């Protein structure tokens, strides 16, 4: 579970990231990111009913995504992120989802080299 301080909780934060941020896509995921003046990275997780109809599958995707993000130490402070699941995201295993998320962060040039 991510700490509340590391989550996007308010609608205005989501709207700001969607409108002012950049977007990177893959077949199963979409990553929105926007610089901010906060000293920690914050995350929001979204899956629409149109993309994944079953609630159990949507919640599973969000749980796995939260755990993957929590385990990534190389994400820099000063960004807000929204990870949006697409139709195929619910069928991904933990390893596949992890690889795809890391690939998106690398494509966006967000990950800090360790």
ZADO-1210 file (C-alpha; in nm, 4 decimals, padded with zeros to 6 digits):
<atoms>
<atom x="00.0000" y="00.0000" z="00.0000" code="UNK" pos="1"/>
<atom x="00.1288" y="00.3447" z="-00.0865" code="UNK" pos="2"/>
<atom x="00.1249" y="00.6065" z="00.1851" code="UNK" pos="3"/>
<atom x="-00.1444" y="00.8700" z="00.1451" code="UNK" pos="4"/>
<atom x="00.1218" y="01.1362" z="00.0847" code="UNK" pos="5"/>
<atom x="00.2379" y="00.9402" z="-00.2235" code="UNK" pos="6"/>
<atom x="-00.1097" y="00.9126" z="-00.3798" code="UNK" pos="7"/>
<atom x="-00.3092" y="01.1496" z="-00.5968" code="UNK" pos="8"/>
<atom x="-00.6385" y="01.1792" z="-00.4106" code="UNK" pos="9"/>
<atom x="-00.8065" y="01.4943" z="-00.5345" code="UNK" pos="10"/>
<atom x="-00.9811" y="01.5439" z="-00.8667" code="UNK" pos="11"/>
<atom x="-00.7936" y="01.8701" z="-00.9277" code="UNK" pos="12"/>
<atom x="-00.4611" y="01.6810" z="-00.9170" code="UNK" pos="13"/>
<atom x="-00.5811" y="01.4281" z="-01.1745" code="UNK" pos="14"/>
<atom x="-00.7145" y="01.7048" z="-01.4001" code="UNK" pos="15"/>
<atom x="-00.3850" y="01.8946" z="-01.3788" code="UNK" pos="16"/>
<atom x="-00.1805" y="01.5885" z="-01.4770" code="UNK" pos="17"/>
<atom x="-00.4163" y="01.5056" z="-01.7658" code="UNK" pos="18"/>
<atom x="-00.4213" y="01.8616" z="-01.9007" code="UNK" pos="19"/>
<atom x="-00.0661" y="01.9854" z="-01.8387" code="UNK" pos="20"/>
<atom x="00.1290" y="01.6605" z="-01.8359" code="UNK" pos="21"/>
<atom x="00.2784" y="01.4380" z="-02.1018" code="UNK" pos="22"/>
<atom x="00.1606" y="01.0941" z="-02.2066" code="UNK" pos="23"/>
<atom x="00.3429" y="00.7753" z="-02.3031" code="UNK" pos="24"/>
<atom x="00.1487" y="00.4708" z="-02.4239" code="UNK" pos="25"/>
<atom x="00.1994" y="00.1000" z="-02.4694" code="UNK" pos="26"/>
<atom x="-00.0515" y="-00.1620" z="-02.5829" code="UNK" pos="27"/>
<atom x="-00.1734" y="-00.2282" z="-02.2264" code="UNK" pos="28"/>
<atom x="-00.0861" y="00.0860" z="-02.0299" code="UNK" pos="29"/>
<atom x="-00.0762" y="00.4614" z="-02.0493" code="UNK" pos="30"/>
<atom x="00.1501" y="00.6759" z="-01.8321" code="UNK" pos="31"/>
<atom x="00.0678" y="01.0412" z="-01.7717" code="UNK" pos="32"/>
<atom x="00.3254" y="01.2516" z="-01.5881" code="UNK" pos="33"/>
<atom x="00.3631" y="01.6135" z="-01.4908" code="UNK" pos="34"/>
<atom x="00.6352" y="01.7989" z="-01.2979" code="UNK" pos="35"/>
<atom x="00.5343" y="01.9408" z="-00.9627" code="UNK" pos="36"/>
<atom x="00.6917" y="02.1306" z="-00.6746" code="UNK" pos="37"/>
<atom x="00.6333" y="01.8456" z="-00.4255" code="UNK" pos="38"/>
<atom x="00.9412" y="01.6722" z="-00.2865" code="UNK" pos="39"/>
<atom x="00.8002" y="01.3211" z="-00.3393" code="UNK" pos="40"/>
<atom x="00.6581" y="01.1403" z="-00.6418" code="UNK" pos="41"/>
<atom x="00.2797" y="01.0905" z="-00.6264" code="UNK" pos="42"/>
<atom x="00.0744" y="00.8323" z="-00.8139" code="UNK" pos="43"/>
<atom x="-00.2815" y="00.7779" z="-00.9277" code="UNK" pos="44"/>
<atom x="-00.4170" y="00.4544" z="-01.0761" code="UNK" pos="45"/>
<atom x="-00.7100" y="00.4456" z="-01.3176" code="UNK" pos="46"/>
<atom x="-00.8950" y="00.1725" z="-01.5061" code="UNK" pos="47"/>
<atom x="-01.2258" y="00.2473" z="-01.6731" code="UNK" pos="48"/>
<atom x="-01.5265" y="00.0172" z="-01.6851" code="UNK" pos="49"/>
<atom x="-01.5209" y="00.0450" z="-02.0635" code="UNK" pos="50"/>
<atom x="-01.1723" y="-00.1051" z="-02.0764" code="UNK" pos="51"/>
<atom x="-01.2119" y="-00.3711" z="-01.8039" code="UNK" pos="52"/>
<atom x="-01.5691" y="-00.4602" z="-01.7115" code="UNK" pos="53"/>
<atom x="-01.5087" y="-00.6777" z="-01.4035" code="UNK" pos="54"/>
<atom x="-01.4487" y="-00.4923" z="-01.0768" code="UNK" pos="55"/>
<atom x="-01.2265" y="-00.7701" z="-00.9440" code="UNK" pos="56"/>
<atom x="-00.9938" y="-00.7372" z="-01.2431" code="UNK" pos="57"/>
<atom x="-00.9796" y="-00.3572" z="-01.2174" code="UNK" pos="58"/>
<atom x="-00.8923" y="-00.3761" z="-00.8469" code="UNK" pos="59"/>
<atom x="-00.6307" y="-00.6455" z="-00.9083" code="UNK" pos="60"/>
<atom x="-00.4621" y="-00.4255" z="-01.1686" code="UNK" pos="61"/>
<atom x="-00.4529" y="-00.1320" z="-00.9274" code="UNK" pos="62"/>
<atom x="-00.3158" y="-00.3454" z="-00.6410" code="UNK" pos="63"/>
<atom x="-00.0402" y="-00.4899" z="-00.8584" code="UNK" pos="64"/>
<atom x="00.0481" y="-00.1471" z="-00.9989" code="UNK" pos="65"/>
<atom x="00.0717" y="00.0042" z="-00.6503" code="UNK" pos="66"/>
<atom x="00.3014" y="-00.2737" z="-00.5358" code="UNK" pos="67"/>
<atom x="00.5268" y="-00.2396" z="-00.8412" code="UNK" pos="68"/>
<atom x="00.5556" y="00.1376" z="-00.7981" code="UNK" pos="69"/>
<atom x="00.6259" y="00.1002" z="-00.4263" code="UNK" pos="70"/>
<atom x="00.9136" y="-00.1353" z="-00.5071" code="UNK" pos="71"/>
<atom x="01.0764" y="00.0983" z="-00.7632" code="UNK" pos="72"/>
<atom x="01.3367" y="00.3056" z="-00.5776" code="UNK" pos="73"/>
<atom x="01.4643" y="00.4942" z="-00.8846" code="UNK" pos="74"/>
<atom x="01.1610" y="00.7175" z="-00.9391" code="UNK" pos="75"/>
<atom x="01.2623" y="01.0806" z="-00.8836" code="UNK" pos="76"/>
<atom x="01.0788" y="01.3316" z="-00.6668" code="UNK" pos="77"/>
<atom x="00.8969" y="01.6207" z="-00.8247" code="UNK" pos="78"/>
<atom x="00.6525" y="01.4368" z="-01.0504" code="UNK" pos="79"/>
<atom x="00.2884" y="01.3348" z="-01.0378" code="UNK" pos="80"/>
<atom x="00.2015" y="01.0180" z="-01.2297" code="UNK" pos="81"/>
<atom x="-00.1202" y="00.8561" z="-01.3447" code="UNK" pos="82"/>
<atom x="-00.1010" y="00.4946" z="-01.4554" code="UNK" pos="83"/>
<atom x="-00.3993" y="00.4095" z="-01.6698" code="UNK" pos="84"/>
<atom x="-00.4854" y="00.0486" z="-01.7502" code="UNK" pos="85"/>
<atom x="-00.6153" y="-00.0389" z="-02.0933" code="UNK" pos="86"/>
<atom x="-00.8106" y="-00.3457" z="-02.2052" code="UNK" pos="87"/>
<atom x="-00.5217" y="-00.5955" z="-02.1911" code="UNK" pos="88"/>
<atom x="-00.3814" y="-00.4730" z="-01.8600" code="UNK" pos="89"/>
<atom x="-00.6098" y="-00.6869" z="-01.6441" code="UNK" pos="90"/>
<atom x="-00.4730" y="-01.0076" z="-01.7958" code="UNK" pos="91"/>
<atom x="-00.1062" y="-00.9284" z="-01.7281" code="UNK" pos="92"/>
<atom x="00.0892" y="-01.1126" z="-01.4612" code="UNK" pos="93"/>
<atom x="00.2937" y="-00.9281" z="-01.1991" code="UNK" pos="94"/>
<atom x="00.6172" y="-00.9759" z="-01.3965" code="UNK" pos="95"/>
<atom x="00.4654" y="-00.8654" z="-01.7284" code="UNK" pos="96"/>
<atom x="00.3047" y="-00.5601" z="-01.5714" code="UNK" pos="97"/>
<atom x="00.6292" y="-00.4722" z="-01.3960" code="UNK" pos="98"/>
<atom x="00.8313" y="-00.4954" z="-01.7196" code="UNK" pos="99"/>
<atom x="00.5796" y="-00.2838" z="-01.9079" code="UNK" pos="100"/>
<atom x="00.5700" y="-00.0146" z="-01.6376" code="UNK" pos="101"/>
<atom x="00.9497" y="00.0034" z="-01.6204" code="UNK" pos="102"/>
<atom x="00.9611" y="00.0258" z="-02.0011" code="UNK" pos="103"/>
<atom x="00.7181" y="00.3207" z="-01.9944" code="UNK" pos="104"/>
<atom x="00.9205" y="00.5001" z="-01.7258" code="UNK" pos="105"/>
<atom x="01.2383" y="00.4438" z="-01.9291" code="UNK" pos="106"/>
<atom x="01.0710" y="00.5652" z="-02.2476" code="UNK" pos="107"/>
<atom x="00.9665" y="00.8819" z="-02.0631" code="UNK" pos="108"/>
<atom x="01.3253" y="00.9134" z="-01.9313" code="UNK" pos="109"/>
<atom x="01.1971" y="00.9272" z="-01.5746" code="UNK" pos="110"/>
<atom x="01.3915" y="00.6484" z="-01.4010" code="UNK" pos="111"/>
<atom x="01.7117" y="00.7463" z="-01.2228" code="UNK" pos="112"/>
<atom x="02.0072" y="00.5315" z="-01.3265" code="UNK" pos="113"/>
<atom x="02.1362" y="00.3269" z="-01.0354" code="UNK" pos="114"/>
</atoms>
